[in-house]
Amino acid sequence: MILAHNFRGLDDITQVHSFYLIYKRCHPTLPLYKFPILHILLSAVELKFSFKQKGMLPLLLLLLLSSFSSSLFPAAAAEPETLLRLVPPEALISSEFPGTSFGEPREAYCESWRLSVETNNAGNWRKIPSRCAELVEAYVRGSQYALDSKVVARHAHAYAKTVKLSGDGKDAWIFDVDETLVSNLQHYADHGFGSKVWNESEFGKWVSCGKSAALPWSLWLYRKLQGMGFQLILLTGRKETHRNSTEHNLLAVGYHSWKKLILRGNLDAGKRATAYKSEKRAELVGEGYIIHGSSGDQWSDLVGVPMARRSFKVPNPMYHIP
């Protein structure tokens, strides 16, 4: 009865904890495990005192529920339950992630992996998991990629229609080039669709050929924005040495009348894409441009200071440029 009375007053932490310490001194050899309910109640007092100090009461409640169920159903408690066992073994994170999955079907895993890439949750990854190469190829060659690109273009266009242009020739929209305005699918078909580590030298040779194809929905958006009066600025990670081949390629597939085409100069060599493109945007702002929108297939095309007022991520699960 004394125990019950004191347990009802559990909010008085100091009083009840003192009671428990006295109880333990008076009964140092009492085998509490033979009295499970009593054991639970007394343990609750001490646990609540320490957990209260650390702000961990929810964890205490979970422990008590687990212990209480074991006491009421001893047959089920033959094998001790712990908090760790509340987590299914298959839910534990593999040390090999993200190169392998946790046993999911390949297609489901690769779709989840692609989502993590597009949302930038994957961080700085070097290549796609080899088991996803075929599915990535099917995606970039298929209707879903075209539809995803269409949705991005439509959202960008809808936003652009809400922008009130100043009419001073300084209302800008920035486009990246590779996998944003043009597709290098033919090049990546020869390099595992991203399942091999990106090779700058090999890509440079491809760029020099000037054979990249226009991405239909990006070309659609480009023309819409152009007709609305935006100044279109192309900001690419391609080198200045590729200016001629890049210009000829863009003109050949339908892009024209851009305000600026900015490529990496000698002073930009070795800079991470995020830093390089942020610096170029800062220069544009310094020239009086208002960057209303920006479109790119890499997060490094879009993030950094200053940023566009709205940014639009074009899908690309084949490679990552930090």
Secondary structure, DSSP 8 states (H G I E B T S, - for coil): -HHHHHHHTTT-HHHHHHHHHHHHHH-TT--GGGSHHHHHHHHHHHHHHHHHHHT-HHHHHHHHHHHHHHHH-GGGGSS---TGGGS-GGGS--TTTTSS-SS--HHHHHHHHHHHHHTTTT-S--S--GGGHHHHHHHHHSHHHHHHHHHHHHHHHHHHTT----SSS-EEEEE--BTTTEE-HHHHHTTGGGTS---HHHHHHHHHHT--EE-HHHHHHHHHHHHHT-EEEEEEEEEGGGHHHHHHHHHHTT----SEEEEE-GGGTT--HHHHHHHHHHHHHHTT-EEEEEEESSHHHH-SSS--SEEEE----S----
